[in-house]
Amino acid sequence: MTAAPAPADGPLGRHIRDLIAAAGPLRIDQYMTEVLLHPVHGYYAQGRRVGAEGDFTTAPEISQMFGELIGLWLADRWQAMGAPAPVRLVELGPGRGTLMADILRALRVLPALGDALDLHLVESNRDFRTAQRDRGLPATWHDTLDTVPAGPLLLIANEFFDALPIRQWLWLGSGWAERAVGLDKQTDRLVFTTLGADADAPPLPATPPPAGAIAERCPAAMAHAHAIARRLARDGGAALIVDYGYAGPGWGDTFQAVAAHRPVDPLTAPGAADLTAHVNFAALAHTARAGGAAALGPVDQGRFLDQLGLGLRAAALKARASAAQAAAIDAAVARLTAPEQMGTLFKALALTGPDAPVPPGFAAEPAR
């Protein structure tokens, strides 16, 4: 076992220790669910802290340009669909509503699209719903995508998939053991431990990985990808998924916790930090194709935004900006696109109906 550096504390820590004492170690996905979604003490129940004074910053909070370019991408997809009316505009996990507010502002370039839009926000956090209403977003709210009415779909999911619970397996040299969170009874610390492998474990690889390698899967992400693909195959439309992650299969532990913009131990003070994992874009694309959609990408966020015209939009804003504002615009562009910042770690994946034309920002070849 590997011990956390400090005992679990607070009411959520005590609740998790009680669960483990009663029923044994929690799988990683079970632990993430308790930490993030506990109705009273979970991280989201406390209000997801976004921005410079919070735990993390998302692209829409960095610059309005991000949401504006996404809005224009969606407008292009609407035109490519034949301008259906109505069209369901859906955002998964809209947070404070910043991205959608910027998207709607950009969509004003096509008044007919504004008339056709039927806005739906999939958001289970009641505090975020309040923030979204306070922005004046003309939406219908849902706990899941399942209740969004049928019809042509335009969907955006920005930093949504990284927060979905993952499962992990540890390679022991001859087989897999599922990674879990247990309790060291001598120290009362939460620790990583293992469970026996079950039918959900990855298949035995033809070329064994090094001892101690970790494989990750995200069943919830695959379920969402399949549901989106089925809707696109049935009703037509496009979905854009932007998140941090990796483009192909591989080994590695991406389970992480962030508080005040710094990495912290995920087993210390549950509920005080955000828990996430990198998105497996290859698995998302494979699942979407199995559901009947076309999948393109992933492409690096920097390249994607450049091809959508980020440089031109930044120049237009700088033309009427003060020197300080122009410097801030340049800094935002660098943060969104530079390889050492968000430019390559963050990626974009497009899903469309099976016969749709290739969207802007994506090459014609299918997803990896």
C-alpha positions in Angstrom: 0.0 0.0 0.0 1.0 3.6 -0.6 0.0 5.9 2.2 -1.3 9.5 1.8 0.8 12.1 3.5 -1.9 13.1 6.0 -5.1 11.6 7.5 -8.4 12.1 5.8 -10.3 14.8 7.6 -13.6 16.6 7.6 -17.0 15.1 7.4 -16.6 13.7 3.9 -13.3 12.0 4.9 -15.0 10.4 7.9 -17.9 9.3 5.7 -15.5 7.7 3.2 -13.6 5.9 6.0 -16.9 4.6 7.4 -17.9 3.3 3.9 -14.5 1.5 3.6 -14.7 0.1 7.2 -18.2 -1.3 6.5 -17.8 -2.7 2.9 -14.1 -2.7 2.0 -12.0 -0.6 -0.3 -13.7 1.7 -2.9 -12.9 1.4 -6.6 -11.4 4.7 -8.0 -14.7 5.5 -9.7 -16.6 5.0 -6.5 -14.2 7.2 -4.6 -14.4 9.9 -7.2 -18.2 9.8 -7.1 -18.3 10.2 -3.3 -15.7 13.0 -3.4 -17.3 15.0 -6.2 -21.0 14.3 -5.9 -21.8 13.7 -2.3 -25.0 15.8 -1.9 -23.8 17.7 1.2 -20.0 17.5 1.5 -18.9 16.8 -2.1 -16.7 19.1 -4.0 -19.5 20.2 -6.4 -21.9 20.7 -3.6 -19.6 23.4 -2.2 -19.7 25.3 -5.5 -17.1 24.4 -8.2 -14.4 27.0 -7.8 -13.4 28.4 -11.2 -11.2 31.3 -12.1 -8.1 33.1 -10.7 -9.4 33.0 -7.1 -10.6 29.4 -7.4 -9.0 26.0 -8.0 -8.7 26.0 -11.7 -9.4 28.1 -14.8 -11.1 26.9 -18.0 -10.6 28.3 -21.5 -13.8 30.4 -21.5 -12.6 32.1 -18.3 -9.3 32.9 -20.0 -10.8 34.8 -23.0 -14.1 35.5 -24.7 -12.3 34.5 -28.0 -12.6 30.8 -27.1 -16.3 30.8 -26.9 -16.8 33.1 -29.8 -14.8 30.8 -32.1 -16.8 27.8 -30.8 -20.0 29.7 -31.6 -18.9 30.3 -35.2 -17.9 26.6 -35.5 -21.4 25.7 -34.4 -23.0 28.2 -36.8 -21.0 26.7 -39.6 -22.3 23.2 -38.7 -25.9 24.5 -38.6 -25.5 25.8 -42.1 -23.9 22.5 -43.3 -26.9 20.7 -41.8 -29.3 22.7 -44.1 -30.3 25.3 -41.4 -32.9 23.1 -39.6 -35.4 24.8 -37.3 -35.6 24.1 -34.5 -32.1 22.9 -33.7 -31.2 21.7 -30.2 -28.2 23.6 -28.9 -26.9 21.6 -25.9 -24.0 22.1 -23.5 -22.8 19.4 -21.1 -21.6 20.8 -17.8 -21.9 24.5 -18.6 -20.5 25.6 -15.2 -21.1 29.3 -14.6 -22.4 29.7 -18.2 -19.5 31.8 -19.5 -18.9 29.6 -22.6 -22.6 29.6 -23.6 -22.9 33.3 -23.1 -20.0 33.8 -25.5 -21.4 31.3 -28.0 -24.8 33.0 -28.1 -23.2 36.3 -28.7 -21.2 34.9 -31.6 -24.3 33.3 -33.1 -25.9 36.7 -33.5 -24.1 36.9 -36.9 -26.9 34.6 -38.1 -30.2 36.0 -37.0 -32.0 33.0 -38.5 -30.0 30.6 -36.3 -31.0 32.7 -33.3 -34.7 32.1 -34.2 -34.1 28.4 -34.7 -32.2 27.7 -31.5 -33.7 25.7 -28.7 -31.2 25.9 -25.8 -30.7 23.0 -23.4 -28.2 22.9 -20.6 -27.3 19.5 -18.9 -26.3 20.6 -15.4 -27.1 18.7 -12.2 -25.5 21.3 -9.9 -28.2 23.6 -8.5 -25.8 26.4 -7.7 -24.5 26.4 -11.3 -28.0 26.4 -12.6 -28.6 29.5 -10.6 -25.5 31.2 -12.0 -26.6 30.2 -15.5 -30.1 31.7 -15.0 -28.5 34.8 -13.5 -26.7 35.3 -16.9 -30.1 35.3 -18.6 -29.5 32.1 -20.6 -32.8 31.2 -22.2 -32.5 27.5 -21.5 -34.3 24.4 -20.4 -32.3 22.5 -17.8 -31.7 18.8 -17.6 -29.9 16.4 -15.3 -29.0 14.1 -18.2 -28.9 14.3 -22.0 -31.6 11.6 -22.1 -34.4 14.2 -21.5 -33.3 16.6 -24.2 -36.0 16.4 -26.9 -35.2 14.7 -30.2 -34.2 16.8 -33.2 -31.1 18.1 -35.0 -28.3 18.6 -32.5 -25.5 21.0 -31.9 -23.6 20.0 -28.7 -20.6 21.3 -26.9 -18.7 19.7 -24.0 -15.8 21.7 -22.7 -13.9 20.1 -19.8 -16.8 17.8 -19.1 -15.4 14.4 -19.7 -12.3 14.9 -17.5 -14.5 15.0 -14.4 -16.2 11.7 -15.1 -15.2 8.8 -12.7 -12.5 6.4 -14.0 -11.5 2.9 -13.1 -7.8 1.9 -12.9 -6.0 -1.5 -13.1 -2.4 -2.2 -12.0 -0.3 -4.6 -14.0 1.3 -7.1 -11.6 3.5 -8.9 -14.1 1.1 -11.7 -14.8 -2.3 -10.0 -14.8 -4.3 -7.0 -13.7 -5.5 -6.0 -10.2 -8.0 -3.2 -9.9 -6.8 -0.2 -8.1 -8.9 1.0 -5.1 -8.8 3.3 -2.1 -8.5 1.6 1.2 -7.9 2.5 4.8 -4.7 1.9 6.8 -6.1 1.1 10.2 -2.9 1.8 12.0 -2.6 5.4 10.8 -6.3 6.0 9.8 -5.1 7.3 6.4 -6.7 6.6 3.1 -4.3 4.6 0.9 -4.2 3.1 -2.5 -4.6 -0.6 -2.6 -5.8 -3.3 -5.0 -8.7 -5.6 -5.6 -8.9 -8.8 -7.6 -9.4 -8.4 -11.3 -13.0 -9.0 -12.6 -14.7 -9.3 -16.0 -14.3 -5.6 -16.6 -10.5 -5.7 -16.5 -8.6 -4.9 -19.7 -7.7 -8.0 -21.8 -4.2 -9.4 -21.3 -2.0 -7.5 -23.7 0.0 -9.3 -26.4 3.1 -7.4 -25.2 3.0 -7.1 -21.5 3.5 -3.6 -20.1 6.2 -2.9 -17.4 5.4 -4.1 -13.9 3.4 -1.4 -12.1 1.9 0.1 -15.3 -1.7 1.4 -14.9 -4.5 1.1 -17.4 -7.5 3.5 -17.1 -11.1 3.2 -18.4 -14.0 5.6 -18.1 -17.3 3.8 -18.5 -19.3 7.0 -17.9 -17.4 8.8 -20.8 -18.1 5.9 -23.1 -21.8 5.9 -22.2 -22.0 9.6 -23.0 -20.1 9.2 -26.3 -22.4 6.4 -27.3 -25.6 8.4 -26.4 -24.4 11.5 -28.4 -23.4 9.3 -31.4 -26.8 7.6 -31.5 -28.6 11.0 -31.5 -26.3 12.3 -34.2 -26.9 9.2 -36.3 -30.6 9.4 -35.9 -31.2 13.2 -36.0 -28.1 14.7 -37.6 -25.9 17.5 -36.3 -22.5 17.9 -34.7 -20.8 17.7 -31.3 -17.5 19.3 -30.2 -15.6 17.8 -27.3 -12.7 19.9 -25.9 -10.7 18.6 -23.0 -7.3 17.6 -21.8 -6.2 14.1 -22.6 -4.3 11.8 -25.0 -4.9 10.8 -28.5 -4.0 7.1 -28.5 -3.8 4.1 -26.2 -1.1 3.8 -23.6 -0.3 3.2 -19.9 -0.2 5.7 -17.1 -1.8 7.1 -14.1 -3.7 10.4 -14.9 -5.9 10.5 -11.8 -5.2 13.9 -10.2 -6.4 16.5 -7.7 -6.1 20.2 -8.0 -6.7 22.9 -5.4 -5.8 26.6 -5.8 -4.3 25.8 -9.2 -1.8 23.4 -7.8 -1.7 19.6 -7.7 -2.5 18.0 -4.4 -2.8 14.5 -3.1 -6.1 13.1 -4.2 -6.5 11.1 -0.9 -6.0 14.0 1.4 -9.0 16.1 2.7 -11.6 14.6 0.3 -14.0 17.3 -1.0 -11.5 20.1 -0.7 -10.0 19.6 -4.2 -11.2 18.8 -7.7 -10.6 15.3 -9.0 -10.1 14.6 -12.7 -8.4 12.3 -15.1 -7.1 12.7 -18.7 -9.6 11.9 -21.5 -8.9 8.9 -23.7 -9.9 10.5 -27.1 -9.2 7.3 -29.0 -11.7 5.4 -26.9 -14.3 8.2 -27.3 -13.9 8.2 -31.0 -14.1 4.4 -31.3 -17.2 4.4 -29.1 -18.8 7.2 -31.2 -18.2 5.4 -34.4 -19.7 2.2 -32.9 -22.8 4.3 -32.1 -23.2 5.4 -35.8 -21.5 8.8 -35.8 -18.5 10.0 -37.7 -15.5 11.0 -35.5 -12.7 13.4 -36.6 -9.6 14.3 -34.6 -8.5 14.7 -32.0 -6.5 17.8 -32.9 -4.5 19.9 -30.6 -6.4 22.8 -29.2 -3.8 25.3 -30.4 -4.0 24.1 -34.0 -7.8 23.9 -33.8 -8.1 27.5 -32.6 -5.6 28.8 -35.1 -7.5 27.2 -37.9 -10.7 28.8 -36.7 -9.1 32.2 -36.9 -7.9 33.0 -33.4 -5.2 35.2 -34.7 -7.6 37.3 -36.7 -10.0 37.6 -33.8 -7.2 38.7 -31.5 -6.0 41.3 -34.0 -9.5 42.7 -34.3 -9.9 43.0 -30.5 -6.4 44.6 -30.2 -7.2 47.2 -32.8 -9.5 49.0 -30.4 -7.7 48.0 -27.2 -5.4 49.9 -24.8 -1.8 48.8 -24.5 -2.6 46.9 -21.3 -5.6 45.2 -22.9 -3.6 44.2 -26.0 -1.0 42.6 -23.7 -3.7 40.7 -22.0 -5.1 39.5 -25.3 -1.7 38.3 -26.4 -1.3 36.5 -23.0 -4.6 34.8 -23.5 -3.7 33.6 -27.0 -0.5 32.2 -25.7 -2.2 30.4 -22.8 -4.8 28.9 -25.1 -2.4 27.8 -27.9 1.2 27.6 -26.7 2.5 24.0 -26.5 3.8 24.5 -23.0 0.4 25.7 -21.8 -2.9 24.5 -23.1 -2.1 24.2 -26.8 -1.2 20.5 -27.0 -2.4 18.9 -23.8 -6.0 20.1 -24.6 -7.5 18.5 -27.7 -10.7 18.8 -29.8 -12.8 15.9 -31.1 -15.7 16.4 -33.6 -18.6 14.0 -33.9 -21.1 14.4 -36.7 -23.9 12.6 -38.4 -22.5 9.8 -40.7 -22.7 11.7 -44.0 -21.8 15.2 -42.8 -19.0 17.2 -44.4 -15.7 17.6 -42.6 -16.0 20.4 -40.0 -13.6 23.4 -39.9 -10.4 22.7 -38.0 -10.3 19.0 -38.7 -8.5 16.9 -41.3 -10.4 14.6 -43.5 -8.9 11.4 -42.1 -10.9 9.5 -39.5 -10.1 9.7 -35.8 -7.3 7.6 -34.5 
